[in-house]
């Protein structure tokens, strides 16, 4: 992950995602967000930051579930990932 992009994500985006998660959980709004923060240290893959609120209690639309499935088969349902 480039130092610049990592810094922008950590200082500007991550705090907003925390607020969004809180609001979505409070009002049971389904969400799926993914951020590409650039090449990883090997230069062969990308570092992705993913947030998915797709449990049944959020009643996610099929499109969100499909987007989540396409985003990466190795991703497991979790509230946040960095």
Biopython code that builds the backbone (N, CA, C, O; Angstrom):
import numpy as np
from Bio.PDB.StructureBuilder import StructureBuilder

atoms = [
    (1, "UNK", "N", (0.867, -1.166, 0.000)),
    (1, "UNK", "CA", (0.000, 0.000, 0.000)),
    (1, "UNK", "C", (0.907, 1.220, 0.000)),
    (1, "UNK", "O", (1.834, 1.314, 0.804)),
    (2, "UNK", "N", (0.642, 2.129, -0.881)),
    (2, "UNK", "CA", (1.496, 3.308, -0.904)),
    (2, "UNK", "C", (1.318, 4.078, 0.393)),
    (2, "UNK", "O", (0.224, 4.154, 0.952)),
    (3, "UNK", "N", (2.416, 4.643, 0.853)),
    (3, "UNK", "CA", (2.362, 5.401, 2.109)),
    (3, "UNK", "C", (1.356, 6.540, 2.021)),
    (3, "UNK", "O", (0.626, 6.812, 2.974)),
    (4, "UNK", "N", (1.322, 7.201, 0.871)),
    (4, "UNK", "CA", (0.409, 8.326, 0.698)),
    (4, "UNK", "C", (-1.045, 7.865, 0.788)),
    (4, "UNK", "O", (-1.832, 8.426, 1.551)),
    (5, "UNK", "N", (-1.397, 6.843, 0.009)),
    (5, "UNK", "CA", (-2.773, 6.352, 0.016)),
    (5, "UNK", "C", (-3.162, 5.788, 1.374)),
    (5, "UNK", "O", (-4.283, 5.985, 1.843)),
    (6, "UNK", "N", (-2.232, 5.089, 1.994)),
    (6, "UNK", "CA", (-2.505, 4.544, 3.323)),
    (6, "UNK", "C", (-2.785, 5.673, 4.317)),
    (6, "UNK", "O", (-3.699, 5.575, 5.136)),
    (7, "UNK", "N", (-2.000, 6.735, 4.239)),
    (7, "UNK", "CA", (-2.201, 7.880, 5.120)),
    (7, "UNK", "C", (-3.538, 8.561, 4.898)),
    (7, "UNK", "O", (-4.219, 8.938, 5.852)),
    (8, "UNK", "N", (-3.912, 8.717, 3.631)),
    (8, "UNK", "CA", (-5.208, 9.323, 3.313)),
    (8, "UNK", "C", (-6.334, 8.433, 3.825)),
    (8, "UNK", "O", (-7.285, 8.920, 4.436)),
    (9, "UNK", "N", (-6.227, 7.137, 3.578)),
    (9, "UNK", "CA", (-7.271, 6.226, 4.055)),
    (9, "UNK", "C", (-7.384, 6.290, 5.575)),
    (9, "UNK", "O", (-8.474, 6.459, 6.121)),
    (10, "UNK", "N", (-6.246, 6.154, 6.248)),
    (10, "UNK", "CA", (-6.258, 6.127, 7.719)),
    (10, "UNK", "C", (-6.743, 7.431, 8.341)),
    (10, "UNK", "O", (-7.476, 7.412, 9.329)),
    (11, "UNK", "N", (-6.342, 8.553, 7.773)),
    (11, "UNK", "CA", (-6.680, 9.829, 8.411)),
    (11, "UNK", "C", (-8.009, 10.420, 7.963)),
    (11, "UNK", "O", (-8.654, 11.133, 8.732)),
    (12, "UNK", "N", (-8.428, 10.138, 6.742)),
    (12, "UNK", "CA", (-9.627, 10.803, 6.216)),
    (12, "UNK", "C", (-10.810, 9.858, 6.017)),
    (12, "UNK", "O", (-11.946, 10.214, 6.331)),
    (13, "UNK", "N", (-10.554, 8.671, 5.502)),
    (13, "UNK", "CA", (-11.655, 7.768, 5.151)),
    (13, "UNK", "C", (-12.086, 6.900, 6.327)),
    (13, "UNK", "O", (-13.280, 6.779, 6.603)),
    (14, "UNK", "N", (-11.133, 6.299, 7.017)),
    (14, "UNK", "CA", (-11.472, 5.383, 8.126)),
    (14, "UNK", "C", (-12.385, 6.036, 9.164)),
    (14, "UNK", "O", (-13.339, 5.390, 9.596)),
    (15, "UNK", "N", (-12.145, 7.281, 9.590)),
    (15, "UNK", "CA", (-13.069, 7.890, 10.558)),
    (15, "UNK", "C", (-14.496, 8.033, 10.012)),
    (15, "UNK", "O", (-15.465, 7.866, 10.753)),
    (16, "UNK", "N", (-14.619, 8.338, 8.737)),
    (16, "UNK", "CA", (-15.949, 8.448, 8.126)),
    (16, "UNK", "C", (-16.635, 7.089, 8.071)),
    (16, "UNK", "O", (-17.836, 6.987, 8.322)),
    (17, "UNK", "N", (-15.883, 6.056, 7.747)),
    (17, "UNK", "CA", (-16.448, 4.707, 7.698)),
    (17, "UNK", "C", (-16.969, 4.320, 9.078)),
    (17, "UNK", "O", (-18.030, 3.706, 9.187)),
    (18, "UNK", "N", (-16.243, 4.669, 10.123)),
    (18, "UNK", "CA", (-16.718, 4.390, 11.484)),
    (18, "UNK", "C", (-18.070, 5.032, 11.754)),
    (18, "UNK", "O", (-18.954, 4.406, 12.339)),
    (19, "UNK", "N", (-18.229, 6.275, 11.331)),
    (19, "UNK", "CA", (-19.506, 6.969, 11.502)),
    (19, "UNK", "C", (-20.601, 6.300, 10.670)),
    (19, "UNK", "O", (-21.723, 6.118, 11.142)),
    (20, "UNK", "N", (-20.274, 5.940, 9.445)),
    (20, "UNK", "CA", (-21.250, 5.300, 8.565)),
    (20, "UNK", "C", (-21.695, 3.959, 9.150)),
    (20, "UNK", "O", (-22.886, 3.649, 9.155)),
    (21, "UNK", "N", (-20.751, 3.172, 9.637)),
    (21, "UNK", "CA", (-21.083, 1.880, 10.242)),
    (21, "UNK", "C", (-22.031, 2.079, 11.419)),
    (21, "UNK", "O", (-23.029, 1.369, 11.546)),
    (22, "UNK", "N", (-21.723, 3.033, 12.267)),
    (22, "UNK", "CA", (-22.567, 3.301, 13.441)),
    (22, "UNK", "C", (-23.999, 3.643, 13.015)),
    (22, "UNK", "O", (-24.957, 3.111, 13.575)),
    (23, "UNK", "N", (-24.141, 4.512, 12.045)),
    (23, "UNK", "CA", (-25.473, 4.912, 11.564)),
    (23, "UNK", "C", (-26.191, 3.723, 10.932)),
    (23, "UNK", "O", (-27.369, 3.493, 11.205)),
    (24, "UNK", "N", (-25.488, 2.970, 10.092)),
    (24, "UNK", "CA", (-26.097, 1.819, 9.429)),
    (24, "UNK", "C", (-26.538, 0.761, 10.436)),
    (24, "UNK", "O", (-27.620, 0.190, 10.300)),
    (25, "UNK", "N", (-25.714, 0.497, 11.437)),
    (25, "UNK", "CA", (-26.090, -0.482, 12.449)),
    (25, "UNK", "C", (-27.298, -0.012, 13.246)),
    (25, "UNK", "O", (-28.203, -0.798, 13.527)),
    (26, "UNK", "N", (-27.316, 1.248, 13.605)),
    (26, "UNK", "CA", (-28.427, 1.797, 14.385)),
    (26, "UNK", "C", (-29.751, 1.681, 13.635)),
    (26, "UNK", "O", (-30.793, 1.407, 14.232)),
    (27, "UNK", "N", (-29.700, 1.889, 12.334)),
    (27, "UNK", "CA", (-30.927, 1.902, 11.530)),
    (27, "UNK", "C", (-31.073, 0.671, 10.640)),
    (27, "UNK", "O", (-31.938, 0.627, 9.766)),
    (28, "UNK", "N", (-30.219, -0.330, 10.869)),
    (28, "UNK", "CA", (-30.217, -1.590, 10.134)),
    (28, "UNK", "C", (-30.238, -1.371, 8.616)),
    (28, "UNK", "O", (-31.093, -1.902, 7.908)),
    (29, "UNK", "N", (-29.286, -0.583, 8.142)),
    (29, "UNK", "CA", (-29.119, -0.302, 6.714)),
    (29, "UNK", "C", (-27.957, -1.147, 6.194)),
    (29, "UNK", "O", (-26.834, -1.053, 6.690)),
    (30, "UNK", "N", (-28.240, -1.963, 5.199)),
    (30, "UNK", "CA", (-27.199, -2.806, 4.609)),
    (30, "UNK", "C", (-26.174, -1.929, 3.887)),
    (30, "UNK", "O", (-26.513, -0.888, 3.324)),
    (31, "UNK", "N", (-24.917, -2.373, 3.916)),
    (31, "UNK", "CA", (-23.862, -1.612, 3.256)),
    (31, "UNK", "C", (-22.742, -2.541, 2.804)),
    (31, "UNK", "O", (-22.466, -3.569, 3.423)),
    (32, "UNK", "N", (-22.112, -2.148, 1.709)),
    (32, "UNK", "CA", (-20.905, -2.820, 1.234)),
    (32, "UNK", "C", (-20.015, -1.748, 0.634)),
    (32, "UNK", "O", (-20.400, -1.078, -0.324)),
    (33, "UNK", "N", (-18.832, -1.588, 1.194)),
    (33, "UNK", "CA", (-17.873, -0.590, 0.711)),
    (33, "UNK", "C", (-16.512, -1.254, 0.573)),
    (33, "UNK", "O", (-16.098, -2.034, 1.431)),
    (34, "UNK", "N", (-15.827, -0.940, -0.507)),
    (34, "UNK", "CA", (-14.486, -1.481, -0.692)),
    (34, "UNK", "C", (-13.592, -0.393, -1.265)),
    (34, "UNK", "O", (-13.989, 0.352, -2.160)),
    (35, "UNK", "N", (-12.380, -0.316, -0.733)),
    (35, "UNK", "CA", (-11.427, 0.709, -1.131)),
    (35, "UNK", "C", (-10.134, 0.046, -1.562)),
    (35, "UNK", "O", (-9.614, -0.832, -0.874)),
    (36, "UNK", "N", (-9.618, 0.471, -2.704)),
    (36, "UNK", "CA", (-8.360, -0.039, -3.236)),
    (36, "UNK", "C", (-7.278, 0.977, -2.884)),
    (36, "UNK", "O", (-7.236, 2.080, -3.429)),
    (37, "UNK", "N", (-6.414, 0.585, -1.970)),
    (37, "UNK", "CA", (-5.391, 1.508, -1.472)),
    (37, "UNK", "C", (-4.045, 1.324, -2.158)),
    (37, "UNK", "O", (-3.020, 1.774, -1.647)),
    (38, "UNK", "N", (-4.041, 0.670, -3.302)),
    (38, "UNK", "CA", (-2.806, 0.552, -4.076)),
    (38, "UNK", "C", (-2.150, -0.811, -3.940)),
    (38, "UNK", "O", (-2.649, -1.701, -3.252)),
    (39, "UNK", "N", (-1.025, -0.946, -4.611)),
    (39, "UNK", "CA", (-0.294, -2.208, -4.613)),
    (39, "UNK", "C", (0.224, -2.557, -3.231)),
    (39, "UNK", "O", (0.612, -1.683, -2.456)),
    (40, "UNK", "N", (0.224, -3.852, -2.936)),
    (40, "UNK", "CA", (0.796, -4.304, -1.671)),
    (40, "UNK", "C", (2.318, -4.300, -1.761)),
    (40, "UNK", "O", (2.881, -3.917, -2.787)),
    (41, "UNK", "N", (2.973, -4.718, -0.709)),
    (41, "UNK", "CA", (4.440, -4.650, -0.653)),
    (41, "UNK", "C", (5.119, -5.560, -1.677)),
    (41, "UNK", "O", (6.281, -5.339, -2.016)),
    (42, "UNK", "N", (4.414, -6.579, -2.173)),
    (42, "UNK", "CA", (5.007, -7.457, -3.182)),
    (42, "UNK", "C", (4.893, -6.860, -4.579)),
    (42, "UNK", "O", (5.607, -7.270, -5.493)),
    (43, "UNK", "N", (3.990, -5.885, -4.744)),
    (43, "UNK", "CA", (3.766, -5.291, -6.050)),
    (43, "UNK", "C", (2.924, -6.148, -6.973)),
    (43, "UNK", "O", (2.736, -5.804, -8.140)),
    (44, "UNK", "N", (2.408, -7.272, -6.457)),
    (44, "UNK", "CA", (1.635, -8.200, -7.279)),
    (44, "UNK", "C", (0.136, -8.124, -7.004)),
    (44, "UNK", "O", (-0.662, -8.553, -7.838)),
    (45, "UNK", "N", (-0.249, -7.605, -5.887)),
    (45, "UNK", "CA", (-1.661, -7.545, -5.523)),
    (45, "UNK", "C", (-2.011, -6.187, -4.947)),
    (45, "UNK", "O", (-1.139, -5.347, -4.725)),
    (46, "UNK", "N", (-3.264, -5.988, -4.715)),
    (46, "UNK", "CA", (-3.724, -4.714, -4.157)),
    (46, "UNK", "C", (-4.186, -4.902, -2.732)),
    (46, "UNK", "O", (-4.745, -5.942, -2.383)),
    (47, "UNK", "N", (-3.953, -3.893, -1.902)),
    (47, "UNK", "CA", (-4.456, -3.874, -0.531)),
    (47, "UNK", "C", (-5.855, -3.290, -0.563)),
    (47, "UNK", "O", (-6.056, -2.160, -1.008)),
    (48, "UNK", "N", (-6.806, -4.052, -0.098)),
    (48, "UNK", "CA", (-8.193, -3.635, -0.121)),
    (48, "UNK", "C", (-8.689, -3.449, 1.313)),
    (48, "UNK", "O", (-8.379, -4.242, 2.202)),
    (49, "UNK", "N", (-9.451, -2.406, 1.511)),
    (49, "UNK", "CA", (-10.122, -2.188, 2.792)),
    (49, "UNK", "C", (-11.612, -2.378, 2.528)),
    (49, "UNK", "O", (-12.188, -1.704, 1.673)),
    (50, "UNK", "N", (-12.226, -3.288, 3.256)),
    (50, "UNK", "CA", (-13.605, -3.678, 2.981)),
    (50, "UNK", "C", (-14.465, -3.569, 4.228)),
    (50, "UNK", "O", (-14.046, -3.928, 5.328)),
    (51, "UNK", "N", (-15.663, -3.072, 4.031)),
    (51, "UNK", "CA", (-16.676, -3.043, 5.084)),
    (51, "UNK", "C", (-17.943, -3.653, 4.505)),
    (51, "UNK", "O", (-18.401, -3.245, 3.438)),
    (52, "UNK", "N", (-18.506, -4.622, 5.203)),
    (52, "UNK", "CA", (-19.732, -5.270, 4.734)),
    (52, "UNK", "C", (-20.687, -5.461, 5.905)),
    (52, "UNK", "O", (-20.354, -6.129, 6.884)),
    (53, "UNK", "N", (-21.854, -4.882, 5.802)),
    (53, "UNK", "CA", (-22.933, -5.077, 6.766)),
    (53, "UNK", "C", (-24.052, -5.774, 6.001)),
    (53, "UNK", "O", (-24.976, -5.135, 5.498)),
    (54, "UNK", "N", (-23.947, -7.094, 5.924)),
    (54, "UNK", "CA", (-24.833, -7.857, 5.049)),
    (54, "UNK", "C", (-25.550, -9.003, 5.757)),
    (54, "UNK", "O", (-26.117, -9.878, 5.102)),
    (55, "UNK", "N", (-25.531, -9.006, 7.079)),
    (55, "UNK", "CA", (-26.244, -10.039, 7.809)),
    (55, "UNK", "C", (-27.744, -9.918, 7.554)),
    (55, "UNK", "O", (-28.222, -8.878, 7.102)),
    (56, "UNK", "N", (-28.473, -10.976, 7.844)),
    (56, "UNK", "CA", (-29.915, -10.993, 7.603)),
    (56, "UNK", "C", (-30.648, -9.828, 8.265)),
    (56, "UNK", "O", (-31.633, -9.329, 7.720)),
    (57, "UNK", "N", (-30.176, -9.391, 9.434)),
    (57, "UNK", "CA", (-30.879, -8.303, 10.127)),
    (57, "UNK", "C", (-30.877, -7.003, 9.316)),
    (57, "UNK", "O", (-31.718, -6.131, 9.538)),
    (58, "UNK", "N", (-29.931, -6.873, 8.377)),
    (58, "UNK", "CA", (-29.862, -5.678, 7.532)),
    (58, "UNK", "C", (-30.732, -5.813, 6.272)),
    (58, "UNK", "O", (-30.935, -4.838, 5.549)),
    (59, "UNK", "N", (-31.236, -7.009, 6.019)),
    (59, "UNK", "CA", (-32.067, -7.287, 4.845)),
    (59, "UNK", "C", (-31.426, -6.757, 3.553)),
    (59, "UNK", "O", (-32.022, -5.948, 2.843)),
    (60, "UNK", "N", (-30.206, -7.223, 3.261)),
    (60, "UNK", "CA", (-29.508, -6.699, 2.078)),
    (60, "UNK", "C", (-30.169, -7.130, 0.770)),
    (60, "UNK", "O", (-30.701, -8.234, 0.657)),
    (61, "UNK", "N", (-30.125, -6.254, -0.189)),
    (61, "UNK", "CA", (-30.610, -6.543, -1.531)),
    (61, "UNK", "C", (-29.659, -7.531, -2.196)),
    (61, "UNK", "O", (-28.470, -7.570, -1.879)),
    (62, "UNK", "N", (-30.179, -8.310, -3.099)),
    (62, "UNK", "CA", (-29.377, -9.299, -3.825)),
    (62, "UNK", "C", (-28.181, -8.652, -4.528)),
    (62, "UNK", "O", (-27.115, -9.262, -4.609)),
    (63, "UNK", "N", (-28.343, -7.430, -5.037)),
    (63, "UNK", "CA", (-27.242, -6.749, -5.725)),
    (63, "UNK", "C", (-26.043, -6.525, -4.802)),
    (63, "UNK", "O", (-24.898, -6.679, -5.226)),
    (64, "UNK", "N", (-26.301, -6.162, -3.546)),
    (64, "UNK", "CA", (-25.194, -5.988, -2.599)),
    (64, "UNK", "C", (-24.520, -7.323, -2.311)),
    (64, "UNK", "O", (-23.294, -7.396, -2.242)),
    (65, "UNK", "N", (-25.309, -8.372, -2.144)),
    (65, "UNK", "CA", (-24.737, -9.692, -1.886)),
    (65, "UNK", "C", (-23.909, -10.169, -3.085)),
    (65, "UNK", "O", (-22.845, -10.764, -2.916)),
    (66, "UNK", "N", (-24.407, -9.903, -4.288)),
    (66, "UNK", "CA", (-23.661, -10.276, -5.491)),
    (66, "UNK", "C", (-22.354, -9.496, -5.605)),
    (66, "UNK", "O", (-21.316, -10.062, -5.949)),
    (67, "UNK", "N", (-22.406, -8.202, -5.317)),
    (67, "UNK", "CA", (-21.192, -7.378, -5.357)),
    (67, "UNK", "C", (-20.167, -7.903, -4.360)),
    (67, "UNK", "O", (-18.974, -7.968, -4.657)),
    (68, "UNK", "N", (-20.635, -8.270, -3.190)),
    (68, "UNK", "CA", (-19.753, -8.817, -2.162)),
    (68, "UNK", "C", (-19.128, -10.134, -2.636)),
    (68, "UNK", "O", (-17.940, -10.377, -2.422)),
    (69, "UNK", "N", (-19.936, -10.975, -3.277)),
    (69, "UNK", "CA", (-19.435, -12.261, -3.766)),
    (69, "UNK", "C", (-18.379, -12.074, -4.849)),
    (69, "UNK", "O", (-17.418, -12.842, -4.911)),
    (70, "UNK", "N", (-18.541, -11.069, -5.699)),
    (70, "UNK", "CA", (-17.597, -10.813, -6.786)),
    (70, "UNK", "C", (-16.316, -10.168, -6.259)),
    (70, "UNK", "O", (-15.250, -10.345, -6.848)),
    (71, "UNK", "N", (-16.407, -9.433, -5.173)),
    (71, "UNK", "CA", (-15.268, -8.672, -4.651)),
    (71, "UNK", "C", (-14.090, -9.555, -4.289)),
    (71, "UNK", "O", (-12.951, -9.090, -4.304)),
    (72, "UNK", "N", (-14.325, -10.778, -3.973)),
    (72, "UNK", "CA", (-13.227, -11.664, -3.645)),
    (72, "UNK", "C", (-13.729, -12.881, -2.913)),
    (72, "UNK", "O", (-14.300, -12.763, -1.829)),
    (73, "UNK", "N", (-13.526, -14.054, -3.489)),
    (73, "UNK", "CA", (-14.031, -15.275, -2.869)),
    (73, "UNK", "C", (-13.375, -15.579, -1.532)),
    (73, "UNK", "O", (-13.920, -16.355, -0.747)),
    (74, "UNK", "N", (-12.222, -14.989, -1.254)),
    (74, "UNK", "CA", (-11.542, -15.264, 0.005)),
    (74, "UNK", "C", (-12.030, -14.366, 1.142)),
    (74, "UNK", "O", (-11.664, -14.579, 2.298)),
    (75, "UNK", "N", (-12.853, -13.363, 0.823)),
    (75, "UNK", "CA", (-13.383, -12.496, 1.875)),
    (75, "UNK", "C", (-14.427, -13.266, 2.675)),
    (75, "UNK", "O", (-15.243, -13.994, 2.110)),
    (76, "UNK", "N", (-14.392, -13.102, 3.978)),
    (76, "UNK", "CA", (-15.413, -13.686, 4.831)),
    (76, "UNK", "C", (-16.250, -12.533, 5.377)),
    (76, "UNK", "O", (-15.742, -11.423, 5.538)),
    (77, "UNK", "N", (-17.527, -12.784, 5.662)),
    (77, "UNK", "CA", (-18.377, -11.737, 6.222)),
    (77, "UNK", "C", (-17.739, -11.219, 7.505)),
    (77, "UNK", "O", (-17.401, -11.980, 8.411)),
    (78, "UNK", "N", (-17.592, -9.932, 7.549)),
    (78, "UNK", "CA", (-17.060, -9.290, 8.741)),
    (78, "UNK", "C", (-17.498, -7.842, 8.712)),
    (78, "UNK", "O", (-17.819, -7.288, 7.661)),
    (79, "UNK", "N", (-17.503, -7.259, 9.865)),
    (79, "UNK", "CA", (-17.977, -5.883, 9.958)),
    (79, "UNK", "C", (-17.006, -4.935, 9.279)),
    (79, "UNK", "O", (-17.420, -4.099, 8.476)),
    (80, "UNK", "N", (-15.727, -5.049, 9.585)),
    (80, "UNK", "CA", (-14.738, -4.176, 8.955)),
    (80, "UNK", "C", (-13.459, -4.960, 8.713)),
    (80, "UNK", "O", (-13.176, -5.959, 9.373)),
    (81, "UNK", "N", (-12.727, -4.489, 7.778)),
    (81, "UNK", "CA", (-11.412, -5.036, 7.497)),
    (81, "UNK", "C", (-10.524, -3.913, 7.012)),
    (81, "UNK", "O", (-10.987, -2.981, 6.355)),
    (82, "UNK", "N", (-9.255, -4.002, 7.335)),
    (82, "UNK", "CA", (-8.319, -2.973, 6.853)),
    (82, "UNK", "C", (-7.136, -3.644, 6.200)),
    (82, "UNK", "O", (-6.226, -2.964, 5.724)),
]
sb = StructureBuilder()
sb.init_structure("model")
sb.init_model(0)
sb.init_chain("A")
sb.init_seg("    ")
for serial, (resi, resn, name, xyz) in enumerate(atoms, 1):
    if name == "N":
        sb.init_residue(resn, " ", resi, " ")
    sb.init_atom(name, np.array(xyz, "f"), 0.0, 1.0, " ", f" {name:<3s}", serial, name[0])
structure = sb.get_structure()
